């Protein structure tokens, strides 16, 4: 009986079975929010997964950069530079934004270039 109980304990606490951790229910992961943004296309499941994964990764990178800028006290600069990321439809030019901020166009371009390198 003692060996049976020890074996059962080992099976229950095995690492591949979660080792005593409680599983996270999928509904708390907000999966619906992620998939509700997906366009209605007839993509294969693997392509849809890869696309979702890439979008989630880009959002994570953007959040980290936002936190870094906030830690340096430059949240306003992040909002401005973020408009020039690929895929963003800012509709403004470097000249207009630089004029609004009262800085040289070259300085703004340099900031955007460094931001894009970090984003990559």
KAFEN-V185510 format. One record per residue. N is the residue number from 1. PHI is phi in degrees with one decimal (999 if undefined). PSI is psi as a letter, one per 30 degrees, with the letter a starting at -180 (999 if undefined). OMEGA is omega in radians with two decimals (* if undefined). Layout:
BEGIN
N,PHI,PSI,OMEGA / N,PHI,PSI,OMEGA
END
This chain:
BEGIN
1,999,e,-3.13 / 2,-61.7,e,3.12 / 3,-66.0,e,3.11 / 4,-62.0,e,-3.14 / 5,-65.0,e,3.11 / 6,-64.8,e,3.12 / 7,-62.9,e,3.11 / 8,-64.0,e,3.11 / 9,-63.8,e,3.11 / 10,-62.3,e,3.12 / 11,-65.8,e,-3.09 / 12,-69.6,e,-3.08 / 13,-104.7,g,3.12 / 14,-64.1,k,-3.09 / 15,-59.0,e,-3.10 / 16,-71.5,f,3.11 / 17,-104.8,g,3.08 / 18,104.5,f,3.11 / 19,42.4,h,3.04 / 20,88.3,f,3.11 / 21,-81.3,k,3.11 / 22,-82.8,k,-3.14 / 23,-71.0,l,3.13 / 24,-91.2,k,3.11 / 25,-64.7,k,-3.09 / 26,-66.2,f,-3.11 / 27,-70.8,f,3.11 / 28,-87.1,f,-3.13 / 29,-84.8,f,3.14 / 30,64.5,h,3.13 / 31,-62.8,e,3.14 / 32,-61.2,e,-3.14 / 33,-65.1,e,-3.14 / 34,-68.0,e,-3.08 / 35,-79.9,f,3.10 / 36,-71.0,f,3.11 / 37,-83.6,f,-3.11 / 38,-71.7,k,3.07 / 39,-71.4,l,-3.13 / 40,-79.1,j,3.12 / 41,-124.8,l,3.07 / 42,-96.0,i,3.12 / 43,-93.0,l,3.04 / 44,-67.7,l,-3.08 / 45,-59.8,e,-3.12 / 46,-68.7,e,3.11 / 47,-69.0,e,3.10 / 48,-64.2,e,3.10 / 49,-63.6,e,-3.13 / 50,-61.7,e,3.12 / 51,-65.0,e,3.12 / 52,-62.9,e,3.14 / 53,-63.4,e,-3.13 / 54,-64.0,e,3.11 / 55,-64.2,e,3.11 / 56,-65.7,e,3.12 / 57,-64.5,e,3.12 / 58,-63.8,e,3.11 / 59,-66.8,e,3.09 / 60,-64.4,e,3.13 / 61,-62.5,e,3.14 / 62,-62.1,e,3.12 / 63,-65.4,e,3.11 / 64,-64.9,e,3.10 / 65,-63.6,e,3.11 / 66,-60.4,e,3.13 / 67,-65.3,e,3.12 / 68,-63.9,e,3.12 / 69,-64.0,e,3.13 / 70,-65.7,e,3.13 / 71,-64.7,e,3.12 / 72,-86.8,f,-3.13 / 73,76.6,g,-3.11 / 74,-122.1,h,-3.14 / 75,-61.8,e,3.13 / 76,-64.4,e,3.11 / 77,-66.3,e,3.11 / 78,-60.9,e,-3.13 / 79,-59.5,e,-3.12 / 80,-75.2,e,-3.06 / 81,-69.3,f,-3.12 / 82,-62.4,f,-3.14 / 83,-62.5,f,-3.07 / 84,-96.0,g,3.09 / 85,-70.3,l,3.07 / 86,-60.7,k,-3.14 / 87,92.1,f,3.10 / 88,-88.8,k,3.12 / 89,-104.6,i,-3.05 / 90,-80.3,e,3.13 / 91,71.7,g,3.11 / 92,-121.6,l,-3.14 / 93,-102.6,l,3.10 / 94,-61.1,e,-3.10 / 95,-62.9,e,-3.12 / 96,-63.7,e,-3.11 / 97,-66.8,e,3.13 / 98,-61.8,e,3.12 / 99,-65.2,e,3.13 / 100,-63.8,e,-3.11 / 101,-85.2,f,-3.12 / 102,73.9,h,3.13 / 103,-127.2,l,3.13 / 104,-72.0,k,3.14 / 105,-61.9,e,3.13 / 106,-63.0,e,3.11 / 107,-64.8,e,3.12 / 108,-63.8,e,3.11 / 109,-61.3,e,3.11 / 110,-64.0,e,3.10 / 111,-61.2,e,-3.14 / 112,-64.8,e,3.12 / 113,-61.2,e,3.12 / 114,-64.0,e,3.12 / 115,-63.8,e,3.12 / 116,-64.6,e,3.08 / 117,-64.1,e,3.10 / 118,-65.8,e,3.14 / 119,-64.4,e,3.10 / 120,-64.0,999,*
END
